[in-house]
Amino acid sequence: NSSEDFITKAAKATKLLGEGKASFELKEGIYFGQETADGKLAAVFPGQGAQSTGMLRDLACQFPEFLESLKGADKAHRATLGKKARLLSDVIYPFSTFNQEDADANNDLLRKTENAQPAIGALSLGAYKMMTKRFGLKTEMSGGHSYGEIPALYAAGVIDEATAHQLSCLRGKLMGA
C-alpha cells in the first residue's frame, strides 16, 4: 500500500505487457485482459449502504466526468433541500479529520438517506460516464439494487442526467423524512 509497492506492481505489469501477453493475473492483485468475450454486458448499480466518505476520490480527481456529475448533484441537492444545505460534494469529500469523533460525524452525515442516495447516484453516474465516454464501454442492459434503479434508468437512456440527480435528491428527501 505504499508508493514502493505500487512501483513494484507496475513494473511487473509493464514487463508482462511488453512481452505481448493478451491477459495475465498477478498474485498481488493486478489483472489484465484484452480479449473479446462472448455475451452481453450489463451495468449494475448499488443501492444505499454502498456509500463511504471519500468514495472514489482518486477517480473524481482524475476524470472530468465525475466533476460534471458532482456539479449536477450539488445543484439538485441544494434545489431539493434548500440553499442552506451543505454541498453534496462536501458531504462526500469532507475536510480531513484528526479524531474519531469528527470522522464518525462525517460518516453519519453521509449515511443520512437525503445525502446517501444522491451521493451514490452522483458517483454512479460519474463512473458510468467515465467508462462509456472515456473508455468506450458499451452496455446492452442495466439494472440497480433498490436505489440503484435511478442510475440504471440513466444508463439505459430512459432519463437524462439532470433528471437522475433530481429524482435521487427527491427520493432521498422523501425516504429520509
C-alpha positions in Angstrom: 0.0 0.0 0.0 3.0 2.3 -0.3 4.4 4.1 -3.4 7.2 1.5 -3.4 4.6 -1.3 -3.5 2.8 0.4 -6.4 6.1 0.9 -8.4 6.9 -2.8 -7.9 3.5 -3.9 -9.1 3.5 -1.5 -12.0 7.0 -2.8 -13.1 5.7 -6.4 -13.1 2.6 -5.5 -15.1 4.6 -3.4 -17.6 7.1 -6.3 -18.1 4.2 -8.6 -19.0 2.6 -6.1 -21.3 5.9 -5.6 -23.0 6.0 -9.4 -23.7 2.7 -9.1 -25.6 0.6 -11.0 -23.1 -3.1 -10.9 -24.1 -4.1 -11.4 -20.5 -2.5 -12.0 -17.1 -3.2 -12.2 -13.4 -0.6 -11.3 -10.7 -0.8 -12.7 -7.2 -0.5 -9.1 -6.0 -4.0 -8.4 -7.3 -3.4 -7.0 -10.8 -5.5 -8.3 -13.6 -5.3 -7.5 -17.3 -7.2 -8.8 -20.3 -8.0 -7.5 -23.8 -9.7 -10.5 -25.3 -13.2 -10.2 -26.7 -15.8 -12.0 -24.5 -18.9 -13.6 -25.8 -22.3 -12.4 -24.4 -23.8 -9.2 -23.3 -22.5 -6.7 -20.8 -24.7 -5.1 -18.2 -24.1 -2.2 -15.8 -25.4 -2.9 -12.3 -25.7 0.0 -9.8 -25.6 -0.3 -6.0 -28.3 0.7 -3.5 -28.0 2.7 -0.3 -25.4 1.2 2.0 -22.6 1.4 -0.6 -21.6 4.9 0.5 -18.5 5.9 2.4 -16.8 9.3 2.9 -14.1 9.8 0.3 -15.6 7.2 -2.1 -14.0 7.2 -5.5 -11.9 10.3 -4.6 -9.0 9.3 -6.7 -11.2 8.8 -9.8 -13.1 12.0 -9.1 -9.8 13.9 -9.0 -8.7 12.5 -12.3 -11.7 12.3 -14.6 -13.8 15.3 -15.5 -16.9 13.1 -15.9 -17.0 12.8 -12.1 -16.7 16.5 -11.5 -19.5 17.2 -14.0 -21.7 14.7 -12.2 -20.9 16.1 -8.8 -21.8 19.6 -10.0 -25.1 18.4 -11.3 -25.8 16.6 -8.0 -24.8 19.7 -5.9 -27.3 21.8 -7.9 -30.1 19.3 -7.5 -29.3 18.7 -3.8 -29.5 22.4 -3.0 -32.7 22.8 -5.0 -34.3 19.9 -3.1 -33.0 20.6 0.5 -32.7 24.4 0.3 -29.8 26.9 -0.2 -28.5 26.4 3.3 -27.9 22.7 2.8 -24.2 21.7 2.6 -23.0 20.9 -0.9 -23.3 17.2 -1.5 -19.8 17.1 -2.7 -18.6 18.5 0.7 -20.6 15.7 2.4 -19.0 13.0 0.2 -15.5 14.6 0.5 -15.3 16.3 3.9 -12.2 18.0 5.2 -9.7 15.7 6.8 -10.4 14.9 10.5 -7.9 14.3 13.2 -10.1 12.4 15.7 -12.5 9.6 15.6 -15.5 11.7 16.8 -15.2 14.0 13.8 -14.7 11.1 11.4 -17.8 9.4 12.8 -19.8 12.6 12.4 -18.8 12.9 8.8 -19.8 9.2 8.2 -23.1 9.7 9.9 -23.9 12.8 7.8 -23.3 10.8 4.6 -25.4 7.9 5.9 -28.4 10.1 6.1 -30.8 9.0 3.4 -31.1 12.5 1.9 -27.4 12.5 1.4 -26.6 8.9 0.8 -28.8 8.3 -2.2 -27.9 11.4 -4.2 -24.2 10.7 -3.3 -24.3 7.2 -4.6 -26.2 8.5 -7.7 -23.6 11.2 -8.4 -20.7 8.8 -8.3 -22.5 6.0 -10.1 -23.3 8.4 -13.0 -19.8 9.8 -12.9 -18.3 6.3 -13.1 -20.7 5.2 -15.9 -20.0 8.3 -17.9 -16.2 7.8 -17.5 -16.4 4.2 -18.5 -18.6 4.8 -21.5 -17.3 8.1 -22.8 -13.6 7.9 -22.0 -13.0 4.1 -22.3 -15.7 3.1 -24.8 -17.6 0.7 -22.6 -20.8 -0.4 -24.3 -23.5 -1.9 -22.2 -26.6 -3.6 -23.5 -28.6 -3.5 -20.3 -28.6 -2.0 -16.9 -30.1 -2.7 -13.5 -29.9 -1.5 -10.0 -30.5 -2.7 -6.5 -33.1 -0.6 -4.8 -31.9 3.0 -5.1 -29.6 1.8 -7.9 -32.6 1.8 -10.2 -32.3 5.5 -10.8 -28.7 5.3 -12.2 -29.8 2.2 -14.1 -32.5 4.3 -15.8 -29.9 6.9 -16.8 -27.6 4.2 -18.2 -30.5 2.7 -20.2 -31.2 6.2 -21.7 -34.6 6.5 -20.2 -33.8 9.7 -18.2 -31.2 12.4 -18.6 -28.5 13.2 -16.1 -30.3 16.2 -14.6 -33.5 14.2 -14.1 -31.4 11.4 -12.4 -30.0 13.9 -10.0 -33.4 15.4 -9.3 -35.0 12.0 -8.7 -32.1 10.9 -6.5 -32.4 14.0 -4.3 -36.2 13.8 -4.1 -36.2 10.1 -3.3 -33.6 10.6 -0.6 -35.5 13.5 0.9 -38.8 11.6 1.0 -37.3 8.4 2.3 -35.3 10.2 4.9 -38.4 12.0 6.2 
